Protein backbone atom coordinates (compact mmCIF):
# COMPACT_ATOMS: atom_id res chain seq x y z
CA UNK A 1 0.00 0.00 0.00
CA UNK A 2 1.41 3.40 -1.02
CA UNK A 3 1.13 6.21 1.51
CA UNK A 4 1.97 9.75 0.40
CA UNK A 5 3.57 11.17 3.53
CA UNK A 6 3.99 14.60 1.90
CA UNK A 7 0.20 14.93 1.90
CA UNK A 8 -0.71 12.83 4.92
CA UNK A 9 1.79 14.32 7.35
CA UNK A 10 0.83 18.02 7.00
CA UNK A 11 -2.89 17.22 7.14
CA UNK A 12 -2.48 14.93 10.14
CA UNK A 13 -0.23 17.42 11.85
CA UNK A 14 -2.70 20.25 11.27
CA UNK A 15 -5.47 18.25 12.93
CA UNK A 16 -3.16 17.24 15.77
CA UNK A 17 -1.83 20.75 16.32
CA UNK A 18 -5.26 22.32 16.37
CA UNK A 19 -6.36 19.83 18.99
CA UNK A 20 -3.14 20.18 20.98
CA UNK A 21 -3.11 23.95 21.15
CA UNK A 22 -6.68 24.35 22.32
CA UNK A 23 -5.44 24.21 25.89
CA UNK A 24 -2.55 26.59 25.18
CA UNK A 25 -4.36 29.47 23.50
CA UNK A 26 -6.58 32.05 25.09
CA UNK A 27 -10.03 31.01 23.79
CA UNK A 28 -11.18 34.63 23.58
CA UNK A 29 -8.18 35.65 21.46
CA UNK A 30 -8.58 32.56 19.30
CA UNK A 31 -12.17 33.34 18.25
CA UNK A 32 -11.58 36.08 15.65
CA UNK A 33 -13.71 35.23 12.61
CA UNK A 34 -11.21 36.57 10.05
CA UNK A 35 -8.21 34.80 11.58
CA UNK A 36 -6.32 32.42 9.31
CA UNK A 37 -3.73 29.82 10.11
CA UNK A 38 -0.65 29.06 8.08
CA UNK A 39 0.92 25.61 8.16
CA UNK A 40 4.51 25.78 6.95
CA UNK A 41 6.81 22.87 6.19
CA UNK A 42 10.53 23.48 5.74
CA UNK A 43 12.86 20.94 4.23
CA UNK A 44 16.40 21.60 5.42
CA UNK A 45 19.44 21.17 3.23
CA UNK A 46 21.33 17.95 4.03
CA UNK A 47 23.03 18.21 7.41
CA UNK A 48 21.51 21.65 8.14
CA UNK A 49 18.43 20.81 10.24
CA UNK A 50 20.18 21.70 13.52
CA UNK A 51 21.15 25.09 12.08
CA UNK A 52 17.53 25.66 11.03
CA UNK A 53 16.26 24.82 14.52
CA UNK A 54 18.87 27.11 16.09
CA UNK A 55 17.92 30.00 13.81
CA UNK A 56 14.23 29.65 14.73
CA UNK A 57 14.94 29.33 18.45
CA UNK A 58 17.36 32.25 18.61
CA UNK A 59 15.93 34.72 16.10
CA UNK A 60 13.01 33.83 13.85
CA UNK A 61 10.25 33.32 16.40
CA UNK A 62 10.89 36.73 17.95
CA UNK A 63 10.99 38.40 14.54
CA UNK A 64 7.69 36.77 13.57
CA UNK A 65 6.07 38.22 16.70
CA UNK A 66 7.55 41.65 15.95
CA UNK A 67 5.87 41.57 12.55
CA UNK A 68 2.42 40.58 13.81
CA UNK A 69 2.54 36.81 13.35
CA UNK A 70 1.31 34.60 16.20
CA UNK A 71 3.48 31.54 16.85
CA UNK A 72 1.19 28.58 17.58
CA UNK A 73 3.62 25.63 17.57
CA UNK A 74 6.78 24.16 16.11
CA UNK A 75 7.18 20.44 15.42
CA UNK A 76 9.64 17.80 14.27
CA UNK A 77 8.38 14.61 12.66
CA UNK A 78 9.11 11.52 14.76
CA UNK A 79 9.69 9.12 11.88
CA UNK A 80 12.29 9.08 9.14
CA UNK A 81 13.05 10.14 6.60
CA UNK A 82 11.20 13.38 7.42
CA UNK A 83 12.68 13.49 10.94
CA UNK A 84 16.10 14.05 9.38
CA UNK A 85 15.22 17.15 7.38
CA UNK A 86 11.84 18.63 8.28
CA UNK A 87 10.51 21.44 10.47
CA UNK A 88 6.75 22.01 10.55
CA UNK A 89 5.10 24.96 12.24
CA UNK A 90 1.80 26.72 12.57
CA UNK A 91 1.26 30.50 12.62
CA UNK A 92 -1.90 32.54 13.06
CA UNK A 93 -2.62 35.81 11.27
CA UNK A 94 -5.45 38.30 11.67
CA UNK A 95 -6.33 37.79 7.98
CA UNK A 96 -4.79 36.63 4.72
CA UNK A 97 -3.95 40.25 3.91
CA UNK A 98 -2.31 40.67 7.32
CA UNK A 99 -0.23 37.56 6.61
CA UNK A 100 1.00 39.01 3.33
CA UNK A 101 1.88 42.31 5.01
CA UNK A 102 3.64 40.54 7.88
CA UNK A 103 5.72 38.39 5.55
CA UNK A 104 6.69 41.42 3.45
CA UNK A 105 7.75 43.36 6.56
CA UNK A 106 9.64 40.33 7.89
CA UNK A 107 11.57 39.82 4.64
CA UNK A 108 12.44 43.56 4.51
CA UNK A 109 13.58 43.68 8.16
CA UNK A 110 17.32 44.52 8.27
CA UNK A 111 17.76 42.31 11.35
CA UNK A 112 16.28 39.32 9.50
CA UNK A 113 18.44 40.00 6.46
CA UNK A 114 21.53 40.07 8.67
CA UNK A 115 20.50 36.88 10.51
CA UNK A 116 19.77 35.08 7.23
CA UNK A 117 23.13 36.06 5.80
CA UNK A 118 25.07 35.14 8.96
CA UNK A 119 23.35 31.79 9.50
CA UNK A 120 23.99 30.73 5.91
CA UNK A 121 27.73 31.38 5.88
CA UNK A 122 28.30 27.61 5.97
CA UNK A 123 25.74 27.00 3.24
CA UNK A 124 22.08 27.31 2.51
CA UNK A 125 19.84 26.07 5.35
CA UNK A 126 16.48 25.59 3.63
CA UNK A 127 15.92 23.70 0.39
CA UNK A 128 12.14 23.93 0.19
CA UNK A 129 9.29 25.81 1.87
CA UNK A 130 5.66 24.74 1.63
CA UNK A 131 2.87 26.99 2.92
CA UNK A 132 -0.81 26.14 3.30
CA UNK A 133 -3.35 28.68 4.57
CA UNK A 134 -6.11 27.15 6.65
CA UNK A 135 -9.55 28.29 7.76
CA UNK A 136 -11.01 26.70 10.86
CA UNK A 137 -14.12 24.64 10.27
CA UNK A 138 -17.47 25.69 11.72
CA UNK A 139 -17.08 23.05 14.44
CA UNK A 140 -13.50 23.93 15.35
CA UNK A 141 -13.01 25.30 18.84
CA UNK A 142 -10.10 27.35 17.56
CA UNK A 143 -10.97 30.25 15.31
N, C-alpha and C positions, 0 to 999 in steps of 0.2 A: 504494500500500500504506500503510495507516494503522499508525503505531507509537505506542503509548501510552508516552511517555517518563516519565510519573509513576510507572508501574509498572516499566518496564524499567530505568530508571536506578538506583533504590534496590537492586533485586535484583542488577544487574550490579556495582554498587559494593560491595555486601556480599561477593560472591564475590571481587572484586578485592582488597578490603581484607583479607579473611581470608588470602588468599594472600600479599599484600604484607607483612603484619605478622608472619608466621611467623618471619622472621629478626630481628625487632625485639623479640620478647617472650621472656622467660625461659620455656623449655618446661616446666620444673617448675612454675612459678607458673601457667602457662596450662592445666594439666591437671585443675583442680578439676571434679568431676563435676556439681556443682550450679550452676556458674557460668553466667550468662546474658549475652548481649550485647544492647545496645540501639542500633539504628540510628536516628538522628534527622536529620530534614530540616527546615531552617528556610527559610522564604521571607521575605526581608527586604522591608520597605516600600520603595516606589520611592525610589531615591537613597540608601538607608540601609545598603547592604551593607557599605561600608567601616566604618561605625560598628559594625556587628555584628561584623565581624572584629576590630576594635580592642578591643571589649569582651571577646571571648573571649581574645584574646592577653594583655590586661593584667589581667584579673580572673577570668573565669569558669573557666578551666582549673584555676587554683589552688584556687578554691572547691569545684569538683567533687572534687578530691583530698582536701581537708579533710573532706568529707562522705562519704568512702569509695567514691567512684566512680573507676574506672580509665580514664584517657584512652588510647584505642587510636590514633585518628587523626582528623584533620580534613581535609576535602577541598572543593575548588571544582570544579564541573563545567567542562569545557573548552569546551563548545559552548553557544551561545545557543539559546533565550533563558534557559535556566537559569543560565548563567554570570553573568548580570546581577543575579540576585536570590537565589541559593541557596547555603547552607552545609550540608554533610552531614558528620556525624561518627558515630564508633562509640565506645561506652563498654562497659566490662565491669563486672558486679556479681557479688557472691558468690552471690546468688539473686534471684528476683523480689521476695521480701519485703524483702531488703536494698536493692534498687533503690527500692522504695516509701518505705522509711525514709530513704534518702539524699536522695531528691527532697523529701520533707517537711522534713527538716532544712535543706536548701539554701534552699528557699523561705522558711523562717522565719528564716534567718540575717540579722541586722541589717546586716552588711556588704553582703550581696547586695541587700537592699532599698534601701540607700543608693546602691549602684552602679546598680541598675536605674533608680531615680528620676533620678539625675544624668545618666546616658547617654541618657535619653529627654527631656531638656529641650527639644531641638529637634524632637521628635516621636517617635512610636512607631517602634521599630526592626524588630520582627518582626510580620508579618501572619499567619503560619500556622506551626504546629509539627506535624510528623508523627513518631510514634514507633512503631517495630516492635521487639518483643522476639524474639530469635533464640536457638535452641538449636543447638549444633554437631551436625553429623551424626556417625554412628558412625565414618565414615572421615575426619573432619576431624582434622588434626594439632593444631589449636587447640581447647582445651576449656575 
